Amino acid sequence: MFNPYNHCLVMREGARPTREARRHLQVGAVAGGGYHCGHSRAYVSHAPQSLRRPRLANTCTFVSKRLAIVSQKSHTIRETLVKPCLLKAADIVLGPETKQKFSQIPLSDNTVKRRIDDMAEDIKNQVVEAVRESCFFAIELDESTDVAQCCQLLVFVRYIQNETIKDELLFSTELTTTSKAIDIMTAISEFFDKHELSWKKLIGVCTDGGPAMLGSRSGFVQLVKEKNPNVITIHCFIHRQALAAKTLPKELYDVLKLYIKIVNDVKKNIFNSLNTLNLKLQGGDSKIIHHRDAITPYTEKLQLWKRKILTSNYSCFPKLLPITEEACFKEILDVIDTTNQISNHLQHLTDEFKRYFPDSCNNIMYRLATDPFHVDIDMLPDTLQEQALEIKNDSAAQYNFEKMDKALFWIKYLKVYPSTAEQALKLFLPFSSTYLCEKPFSAVGAIKTKYRSKLDIASDLRCENYASSIRHIDSS
């Protein structure tokens, strides 16, 4: 079989088929009339390093850098520990010839850093290209201070590619001045301008509840709305759940001192239910609809528990049932009115959840997105009614809706029913928590320590959080 790489001395020298190598052959095909581009050994000696590097060393280097990033260890450990162990093992198991080949793998700290930067740049280009081609996208962002007291800003993006939804790190940067809303906005605007990302395609922004993010006059979300008034802004569901459940009434703590056995069981049951809810809100695949489906039934459960407690029905607190059968239980209730205290707390908790989650999403649009075949057409906006009727009577669409993930269904029918699908995807595409930002911050503590306080971690974070494959490795 004809192999164009065998018809050029550069290619025969063991170069890997990178994009630069393929471009080299294409130019040669034009200049030399075919794939024989006539390069001599003199050209090889002056060719770019990326073309002349032996394939084994180059591939192993990139693989080792990928493992280096995942392990979150110092860049120097590859040269001082990994390579000596590798050479020793190769010498013992495979012999001196293989050891000599392995010794060509460059693992110095500068090489490690340079290759990590190369991979990070390649990843960034892939992500930016995909975001630019997506019909619309959403972001989540958060900032935190590292060990060197530098403010690190992380921005994740969710976009549509090949009829699926993807989440990736869009960029990370150090805020060199302050972490005010204008500084965050400047950093994101510069990135958007540099990479030609459209604010009009941005449909959702998720942040924590800090004043710099949610300030009504000069907060970050307000600055974003100046760029795109139609953008959906979301206060992280996990943060809101923590705020709603952060305290118990003082009376329950006072009772706790006197009647630890009774109230501790009540408190434990409530806290367990809150922990269960919190687990449902965790995870990188956070969507408004999914979180709404977790919050709404929980608030209704609180009201159910309250009604039961007021009728002396303690079935909602299984561990409390044995205590209610004790002889002294009713006497204690008569003294401290524990039933009313528990009832008041459940009501207080309900009020807090309603305050922090006033309207997770519009009910009629929620119904359209989750069940378009039973939605009340007359309740929809005029611009959506006709398309909604068409969907309702589309048997193929109904079959696909029952078989597919709801978000992927709307992506599939985006070109068929654009207006309706776009409105539905506004509930599926935006982030509903800053979970993806919180997770890398734990990696920041491992990568940037007091011994590496001046390390630029942007490339390390990008490579570590990248969910797809890296072209440099795949192409080999």
Secondary structure, 3 states (H helix, E strand, C coil): CCCHHHHCHHHHCCCCCCHHHHHHHHHHHHHHCCCCCCCCHHHHHHCCHHHHCCHHHHHHHHHHHHHHHHHCCCCCHHHHHHHHHHHHHHHHHCCHHHHHHHCCCCCCHHHHHHHHHHHHHHHHHHHHHHHHHCCCEEEEEEEEECCCCCEEEEEEEEEEECCEEEEEEEEEEEECCCCCHHHHHHHHHHHHHHCCCCHHHEEEEEECCCHHHHCCCCCHHHHHHHHCCCCEEEECHHHHHHHHCCCCCHHHHHHHHHCHHHHHHHHHHHHHHHHHHHHHHCCCCCCHHHHHHHHHHHHHHHHHHHHHHHCCCCCCCHHHHHHHCCCCHHHHHHHHCHHHHHHHHHHHHHHHHHHHCCCCCCHHHHHHHHCCCCCCHHHCCHHHHHHHHHHHCCHHHHHHHHHCCHHHHHHHCCCCCHHHHHHHHHHHCCCCCCHHHHHHHHHHHHHCCHHHCCCCCHHHHHHHHCCCCCHHHHCC
